[in-house]
């Protein structure tokens, strides 16, 4: 589609903008050094993400559980994982701080320079299931140059609920066709596309670690496919 129709870009964050898995592993390894722990932090991070985030959100969307902030979902699963992995001796303050690792995630190398280029021409914002405070603190920590923060918390619903995509366009005072959804995840983009948003796929083969690159996603159904944010900026003329 022509880029001159696009006025704003909204971004999935976990996995698309930031390296959640590598960040959790690094902070876990630092905790191991400080506390003398022996933990497979890759396995820990994968379970935390899969069970504490994806599965918890699925239960919320099915109506089995009430809507909760992501920080609450993460903490609930963290308490279970500490027991599962035999981790003890942490104070409540230490556990609470480790739960906030999701506020301190490291961006992919192309994220900040690419977002800065895109910001020169477009309004840019996250559109994430992360909490408003989580996304705000992450931006401060990582230097993400958002123009505003659009969190699922504002809509009381998690992606791919239509209220999130359409709500983002409404808050930006734009038509859905003027808001480009950018993500590494095909399901997120398909949901946005079904509601009239143009879409851009940014494959992140290292999201689940170098040992699990997965099959390259087919980007033929999306408006743009880019190797990273700087490549996307080039395609959009930023």
Phi and psi in degrees as a GROMACS rama.xvg file:
@    title "Ramachandran Plot"
@    xaxis  label "Phi"
@    yaxis  label "Psi"
@TYPE xy
-68.5881  135.666  UNK-2
-72.7594  -17.0321  UNK-3
-71.8969  -10.1794  UNK-4
-79.8022  -18.434  UNK-5
-87.9815  129.962  UNK-6
-111.408  -24.7989  UNK-7
-145.127  151.337  UNK-8
-119.679  132.3  UNK-9
-119.606  142.588  UNK-10
-123.583  131.637  UNK-11
-60.0881  150.585  UNK-12
-112.557  -58.7759  UNK-13
-66.1559  111.162  UNK-14
96.0561  -30.4339  UNK-15
-90.7675  -48.8214  UNK-16
-96.45  -38.3415  UNK-17
-123.851  153.062  UNK-18
-90.9592  85.391  UNK-19
-64.482  -42.2973  UNK-20
-66.9642  -49.6084  UNK-21
-61.6275  -36.1113  UNK-22
-66.9242  -44.4474  UNK-23
-64.1687  -41.428  UNK-24
-62.0085  -45.7015  UNK-25
-61.4778  -43.911  UNK-26
-70.5338  -34.0794  UNK-27
-64.4176  -42.5085  UNK-28
-64.6843  -36.0298  UNK-29
-64.7375  -38.405  UNK-30
-65.5118  -39.7503  UNK-31
-60.491  -43.6522  UNK-32
-64.3064  -38.8424  UNK-33
-73.1527  -31.9388  UNK-34
-112.894  0.428202  UNK-35
67.7953  40.9831  UNK-36
-96.5853  153.477  UNK-37
-121.599  98.7044  UNK-38
-135.519  138.608  UNK-39
-82.7439  94.7558  UNK-40
-72.9902  -22.5798  UNK-41
-64.1053  -47.4562  UNK-42
-62.5056  -40.9686  UNK-43
-60.7916  -49.0808  UNK-44
-62.0953  -42.315  UNK-45
-62.4036  -43.1909  UNK-46
-67.6296  -39.3242  UNK-47
-61.5848  -42.7897  UNK-48
-71.2443  -47.3311  UNK-49
-69.0396  -50.411  UNK-50
-85.2713  -39.702  UNK-51
-84.111  -14.8502  UNK-52
-120.517  -68.1859  UNK-53
-61.9756  -49.195  UNK-54
-68.7401  -37.5498  UNK-55
-65.3168  -41.3892  UNK-56
-66.666  -39.0017  UNK-57
-60.583  -39.8757  UNK-58
-65.7785  -36.8645  UNK-59
-65.7361  -44.9838  UNK-60
-68.4641  -27.8647  UNK-61
-79.686  -10.8415  UNK-62
89.567  3.6578  UNK-63
-73.0815  -25.7809  UNK-64
-136.969  151.424  UNK-65
-71.6178  159.396  UNK-66
-64.1991  134.802  UNK-67
-135.262  154.638  UNK-68
-64.4649  150.271  UNK-69
-63.0211  -35.0927  UNK-70
-57.1596  -37.6317  UNK-71
-69.257  -43.3366  UNK-72
-62.3823  -43.3541  UNK-73
-62.1752  -43.6989  UNK-74
-66.7639  -38.0928  UNK-75
-59.7865  -44.9936  UNK-76
-73.3441  -36.022  UNK-77
-58.1135  -44.2571  UNK-78
-58.8544  -39.1982  UNK-79
-68.3456  -41.8418  UNK-80
-69.2076  -32.7939  UNK-81
-61.0314  -40.9624  UNK-82
-68.9538  -46.2506  UNK-83
-58.1007  -37.7854  UNK-84
-95.3658  7.94879  UNK-85
66.6416  32.0334  UNK-86
-94.0559  120.271  UNK-87
-137.354  173.625  UNK-88
85.562  7.50139  UNK-89
-92.4027  138.83  UNK-90
-75.526  164.819  UNK-91
-59.5105  -39.1717  UNK-92
-63.6272  -39.2759  UNK-93
-68.5101  -39.4341  UNK-94
-66.3131  -44.4289  UNK-95
-62.033  -39.6344  UNK-96
-67.1587  -40.6936  UNK-97
-66.4977  -34.1868  UNK-98
-61.163  -28.5168  UNK-99
-85.9348  10.077  UNK-100
-56.1051  -29.2543  UNK-101
-68.2646  -15.0841  UNK-102
-85.9302  -10.8706  UNK-103
-120.087  27.9319  UNK-104
-70.287  146.169  UNK-105
-88.7866  133.072  UNK-106
-73.4504  154.699  UNK-107
-61.5669  152.071  UNK-108
-55.9538  -31.72  UNK-109
-84.925  -7.51118  UNK-110
-65.5991  -56.6032  UNK-111
-65.5208  -48.776  UNK-112
-63.3173  -37.5448  UNK-113
-67.828  -43.6749  UNK-114
-63.0919  -37.1455  UNK-115
-63.3396  -41.0892  UNK-116
-64.3258  -45.2518  UNK-117
-64.3292  -35.5444  UNK-118
-64.5083  -25.2175  UNK-119
-66.494  -19.5983  UNK-120
-120.865  -29.2659  UNK-121
-124.599  157.953  UNK-122
-72.8833  132.559  UNK-123
-126.194  142.25  UNK-124
-156.583  149.44  UNK-125
-69.017  151.965  UNK-126
-133.842  91.2654  UNK-127
-131.546  154.799  UNK-128
-74.4924  -9.20521  UNK-129
-63.0701  151.99  UNK-130
-65.0339  157.51  UNK-131
-58.2947  -47.5971  UNK-132
-66.087  -40.0479  UNK-133
-58.1043  -49.0678  UNK-134
-67.1332  -35.6318  UNK-135
-66.5001  -46.7622  UNK-136
-68.319  -35.9598  UNK-137
-61.2164  -44.1687  UNK-138
-61.3443  -42.0553  UNK-139
-64.1161  -43.6528  UNK-140
-66.8145  -43.9817  UNK-141
-95.6801  -6.95927  UNK-142
73.1457  32.8289  UNK-143
-79.0141  122.553  UNK-144
-88.9249  49.9723  UNK-145
-61.7933  149.266  UNK-146
-81.3527  -29.4038  UNK-147
-158.338  175.454  UNK-148
-119.098  119.986  UNK-149
-114.331  107.529  UNK-150
-111.236  146.648  UNK-151
-57.2279  -24.9618  UNK-152
-58.3822  -30.5012  UNK-153
-65.6039  -24.5378  UNK-154
-107.562  -6.56867  UNK-155
63.0143  28.7986  UNK-156
-152.493  150.156  UNK-157
-99.7298  145.662  UNK-158
-56.7827  143.026  UNK-159
-94.1887  33.361  UNK-160
-60.583  133.067  UNK-161
-55.639  -26.935  UNK-162
-61.2944  -26.9865  UNK-163
-73.4349  -50.543  UNK-164
-67.6075  -48.1766  UNK-165
-70.1955  -33.5315  UNK-166
-65.4979  -37.2588  UNK-167
-62.971  -46.4505  UNK-168
-60.9279  -41.9145  UNK-169
-63.5237  -44.0396  UNK-170
-64.41  -30.6383  UNK-171
-83.9093  -1.70857  UNK-172
58.4552  43.6305  UNK-173
-130.13  157.76  UNK-174
-75.8751  151.063  UNK-175
-51.8259  -36.7279  UNK-176
-68.5808  -9.58282  UNK-177
-96.9595  0.0154077  UNK-178
-116.764  113.943  UNK-179
-87.0039  122.151  UNK-180
-89.6137  125.947  UNK-181
-116.213  126.464  UNK-182
-159.108  159.653  UNK-183
-92.3488  -5.49543  UNK-184
-114.702  122.159  UNK-185
-59.9779  -40.8852  UNK-186
-61.3076  -40.1593  UNK-187
-61.8738  -46.0661  UNK-188
-67.5769  -39.5156  UNK-189
-62.8576  -39.7276  UNK-190
-64.3748  -43.358  UNK-191
-64.7581  -43.8815  UNK-192
-61.942  -37.0327  UNK-193
-64.2722  -17.7852  UNK-194
-103.926  6.76411  UNK-195
98.5124  2.52217  UNK-196
-81.9299  135.833  UNK-197
-67.2643  160.03  UNK-198
-136.837  149.553  UNK-199
-134.318  125.541  UNK-200
-96.4049  128.333  UNK-201
-119.972  93.6195  UNK-202
-61.3537  137.247  UNK-203
-126.386  80.0592  UNK-204
-63.9997  -15.7909  UNK-205
-96.3938  6.81747  UNK-206
-56.2263  -41.7017  UNK-207
-100.832  21.3806  UNK-208
98.6348  155.438  UNK-209
-63.8644  -22.367  UNK-210
-81.3914  -10.3277  UNK-211
-133.273  64.9594  UNK-212
-70.3584  -23.8862  UNK-213
71.2886  174.091  UNK-214
-79.7898  139.442  UNK-215
-59.5725  129.862  UNK-216
-68.0355  148.174  UNK-217
-79.6166  115.04  UNK-218
-96.8263  9.38568  UNK-219
-65.4483  -20.7837  UNK-220
-88.064  -2.14321  UNK-221
-109.413  162.102  UNK-222
-73.9067  -34.1905  UNK-223
-136.71  145.194  UNK-224
-131.321  125.791  UNK-225
-134.799  152.459  UNK-226
-75.5222  -20.5129  UNK-227
-174.805  -175.57  UNK-228
-69.9384  -32.278  UNK-229
-70.3414  -36.3234  UNK-230
-65.5942  -39.9416  UNK-231
-63.08  -41.9421  UNK-232
-59.8957  -41.286  UNK-233
-60.9392  -45.7469  UNK-234
-64.1686  -30.9521  UNK-235
-91.2467  1.07344  UNK-236
77.1679  25.3452  UNK-237
